[in-house]
């Protein structure tokens, strides 16, 4: 009996183990409160101690009520007490390093896999053409289960793409385009359906906006997204405020996710506090739902087992770590992910470009003259302290914002190298 229990526990993820310990602790309390027979209480306590030991063996951490395992805690995941560490969560990105976030460390901290040369070569073989510049230059640098997506594609099985946008401003900025440019390429080379979620409900919950204003921003942002040139016959763009009320499949999946994630878990993953509104606490389930094909019966004819690939910036990963943990428990395939680096603000790579700071961003509605002024006035240069030093040593392309922007948008590798020299 003990052996089968240990075998069963080994198959559980850290988060599932955490939940088992929590449930068993509640059971012990209930037995004691109900004055159950001593031998029954003793057996339950032994089980609790065994579960706590398994938890410690698996995670290297002592079980603490209300604190999920640290690999799922965004607050510890994105930061540590050290001054030189990076802070990364779905709302804020900060680093003290002029070169930007240390993405190799982030891969280790988030537990994802590096997009290496072997994977890029495999993508090239699968699609029969040169990989996108974002892959060649490490702009999409990390993944989860991309191998499974390629297995499916090579075996003529279908998958679909899902990405999104939180509409917090009238116009998007060029940094927002990065996942969409890459998603358009993926849709083209793999010839697959795409769903794009506009989380206007999220922006209403987090920002000082009316629902009407949030929906208006979603409509305006949709125009910028459509302009990327997605396949009109294979792309579904929806606003949460508009779509949630009309799709039974979508809402069913939201409820399933909500049932399998505890308040303690979302507090641990997203850093929610007791003073946050309940809308924020339940929102992660809404961002999780498009990862499952059954949320879109009108697209997939009720098929529930079609795997999803999500291209997004790495700061969105906590939502999908949660989703991947829940998926097997609600009988769904785990979504695969590809993560991009952050698009640096004009002032330097210490933060990402932000729609709330017009001087840090180049908006899609800016005129060529406005763009030129912003670059000349605000773009951090990799130059030296004096003209003489600059002539002698040259610029530093690792921190020069204008050069960083060229690595995102200039297609020609030879021209980019020539400009760098």
N, C-alpha and C positions, 0 to 999 in steps of 0.2 A: 504493500500500500504506500509506504514512504517512498520507495523507489519510483513508483508511477507518479507520485506527486512531484518529486524532484524533476522528473523527465518533463512533466507538464509545465512546471515553472520555467524551465530552461527555454521553452518555446515562446515565452511572453516577452514583450518589449518592456523597457524600463517603465514607461508610462502605465502599461497594463499591470505590471507588478505593483506600482505605486497604488493603483486603484484597488488591487486585491488586499493589500495591507490595510488601506483605509476602510474597506468594507468589513474586514475581519475585526478591526478595532471597534467599529460600530456594533458588530455582533456581540463582542465580549461585553461592551457597556450595556447592551440591551439585556443580556443574560443575567448580569449582576443586578441590574435595576429590577428585573423581574424575579429575583431571588430563585434562580434556576438551581437544580441539584449541583453539588460541588464537583462531582466527576465530569459533568457536562461543561461547567465553567473551566475546569482545569484543561480539558481537551481543547477547548476553543483558544485558551491562552497559549497552549503548546503550539497550536497551528499558527497563531499570530507571531510568536517568536521565530518559528521556522520561516514564515514569509518575510519577516524583517531581515533575517540572515540572508535569504536568497536575494533580497533587494540590495543589501550591502555588497554581496559578492558580485552582482551584476553591474552595479553602478559605481561601486567604490565610495558610496556616500551612506551615512546613517539616515534612516527614515525619519523625516520630520513632518508632522501633520501640517497640511496646508501648503507645503513646499514641494512641488513636483521635482523630478530629477533635473539636475542642472543643465543637461544637454537640451532640455526643452524650455529652459527659462531664458526668455529674451533679455531680461534685465541683466543677468549674469553672462548671458551668451554674447551680447554685444559689447559688454564693458567689463573691466575689472577695476580694482582700486588704483592701478598704476596710471600715472599721468599720461604716459605715451600710448596708451591703448586706444583703440577706435571705439566709437559709440555708434551702433547701428540698430535702429528699430524701424517699424513701418512708417514712422512719422519724422524721424530725425536721423541725419548722418553727420558725424563730426569726427575729425582726426586732427592731431597736432602735426602730422607729417605733410610737408608741402607737396610730396609726390602723390598724396591721397591715401585711401584706405589700404592696409596690407591685406590683399585678397587671399594670399596663401594661408595666412593665419585665420582668416574668416572661414575658409574651407574646412580647416581643422575644427574650428569652434562650432560651426554649423553642422559638421558631419556629412558634408556633401562630397562629390568626387570632382577632381580636376578634369576639364576638357583637354585631354592631351593629344599629342600628334597622332597616336594610333586611332583615337576616336574620330578625329578630323579626317584622317585618311579613309576610315570606314564610311563616313558620311559621303565623302567624295566618290567612293566606289559605288555606293547605293544609288546616288542621284546622277552619276555619270557626268558631272561637271565640277568646275572649280568651286571650292567652298566660299561662302560669303566673307567679305573682308572683316566682319565682326568676329568670325571664327579664326581667320588667319592671324588677326592681330590681338587675340585674347580679350576682346571686348565682351564676348560671351565666353566665360572662363570656367564655369562650374555647372554640374548637372546632377540629377538624380534619375537613375534608370533609363538614360537615353539608349543604352544597349538594348533594352526590351523593345523600345519603339522601333529601332532598326531591325530587330529580329522579326517583329510583326510585319514591317514593310517588306522585308526580303521574302517573307512567307505569304505575301499577297493578302495580309490581314489589314483591316482598316484601323485608323486612329483619327483623332481630331485635335485641333488646336484651341486653346483658350487663353486669352489675355484680357487685360482690362485697364480702366482709367478711373481715378477718383476725381470728378470734375470740380475743382476748387477755384477755378477762375474762368473768365469769359473765353480767353484764348489759351491754347497749350503753348509750352515753350519747346525749344529744339530738343532738350533732354527727354521730354515725354515721348518723342518720336522713336527713340532707340528700340524699345521692344516692338513697336509697330512696323518699323522698317524691316527688322529681322523676321517678324511673324509673316509679313507679306512674302518674303523670300521663301520661308518654309512652306507656306501654302502653295506657292508656285512650283517648287521643285518636287514636293511630295504629292501635290494635287489632292488636298484633303479639306474637309469642312473646317470652319473657324467660328467660334462664338466670342463676342467681345462684350464684357460686362461694364456698364457705366454705373459706378456705385454712388449715385446721387444721394441715396439714403445715408450712406456712411458720412458724406460731407455735411449733411443736415445735422447728424448726431454730433460730429466733432467740431464744426465751425459755427460761427454766428450767422447762419443763413436760414431763410424761410424754405419750406419745401418747394415753393414755386420758383425761387431763385436757383436752388440746387438743380431742379429739373431743367430750367432754362440753360444753365451752364452745361448740363449733359447734352442738350440738343446742339449747342454751339460747338462743343468738343467733338461731337459725332461728325460734324462737317470736316473738321481737321483730319479725323481718322479716315473718313471715306476718301479724302484727297490722296491718301497713301496708295490707293489703287488696288484694293482687294478685289478678288473675284466676286462679282455681284451675285452670282448664282450659288455661291458656297459660303457666304458670310452672313451671320446673324448678329446685329448690334442691338443691345437692349438696355434700357434704363431700369434699374431695380424698382424705382417708384412706380413705373408703368407696368412692368412685366410680372412682378411677383403675384399680383392679385389675379392674374389670368391663367397661371400655369399650375395645375394641380401637382404635376410631377416634380416641379421645382420646389414647391412648398413642402411636399412630402419628404424630400431629401434634406431640406433645412431642418425639419423637425427631427429626423433620424440622427443627424449630426448633433443637434442640440441635446438630445437624450443621452448621447454617449460621451459628452465632454462636461466635466464638472466645473463649477465656479472656481474652485482652487486651481484647476489646470489653466483656465484662461487668465486668471490673476498671475500665475507663474509665467505663462508664455508672453503675455502682452503688458504686464505691469499694471493692470486695472486696480483701482482702489475702491474702498467702500463708498466713496462719494461719487463714483462714476455712474451715469444713468444706465438703466438696465438695457437700453438699446445698444450701447457699446458692447456690453458683455455678450449679447446674443448675436452681434453682427458677424463675428468670424464664421459662423455657420452659413451665412448668406454668401460670403466670398468662397466658401468651400463647395457649395452646391453645384456650380457649373462644371466642376471637375468630374461629374458623373453624367454619362450620356442619357440616363433616364430623366434628367432634368429638362430634356428637350425632346419629348416624344414626337413632336411635329417634324423634327429633323432626322431622328434616328429610328423612326417607326417602332418605338417602344423597346429597342435593344438596350440592355442594361450593362453589357460587358465590353463596350468599346473603350479602349484606353485613351487617356487624354494626355497631351503634352502642353506644358505651360511655359512659354518664354516670358520672363519677367526680370525686373531688377532684383538683386539679392535681398534687398530690405523687405520684400514681400514673402520671403521664404517661411517665416514663422507661421503664417496662415496655412501654408501647404504642408509643413511638418505635422501640424495638427491634423490636417485632412488625411494625410497618408497614414497616420496612426489610427484614425477612425475607420478608414475605408474597409479593411478586412472584416471589421466587426459589424458592418451593415451590409456585407456581401457585395462590395463594389471593388473594382480594380484600383490600385493606388495610382494617382496621377504621376507622370514623369515631369521633370522640370529642367529648364536651361536658364542659368542666371547670368545677367549682365552686370558689368561694373557700373558705377554711378557717373553721370555726366557732370563734369566739374562746373562749379559756379565761375562767373567771370573773375572773381577775386582770387581764385585758386582752388586747388583740389581738396582743401580741408573740409569743404562742405559740397553737397550736390546743388545743382541749379534749383531754385525754388520759385514757384509761381507767386509767392507772397512778397518777394523782394524784387521789384522791377529792375534794379541796378545789378542784380546777380544773374539776370536771365535775358535770353533773346527770344522774344515771343514770335509765333508764326504770323502775327498780324503786324509786326514791326516793318517799317519801310526799309529799303536798302540803305538810305541815309541814316536812319536811326540805328541800324545794325552797325554801320561803320563807326558812328560816334561812340556807341557802347564799347565796341572792341578797342578803339583807340584810347578811350577815357578810362575804362574799368578793367580791361583784360590784364591779368597779372602776367608780367613778362619774365622769361627765364634769363633776362640779361644780367650783367654784372653791376656792381655799384657805380662804376665810372665808365665813360666811353672808352678810355684807354684800356681798362681791364677787359672790356667786352671785345675790343678789336684783337686783343692778345689771346684771350681764352675762348672766345665764342660764347653763345648762349647755352642754357641748360634746358634741353628739350624735355627732360623728365618733369619739369615744373612749369614750363611755358604753356599757358592756357591756349593761346592761338594755335600752337603746334598740336596740342592735345585734341583740339576740335578737328584739325585736319585728319588726325588718325581715325576719327569717327566717319568723316564725310568724304574724304578724297579717295576715290576708288583705285587709282593707279599706284601700285606699290613702288615702282621705280621713281615716279615723280615725288612721292612722299619721302623716299630716302634721299633724293637729290635736294629737296627743300631742307631736310634735316641737316645735311652736310653744309 
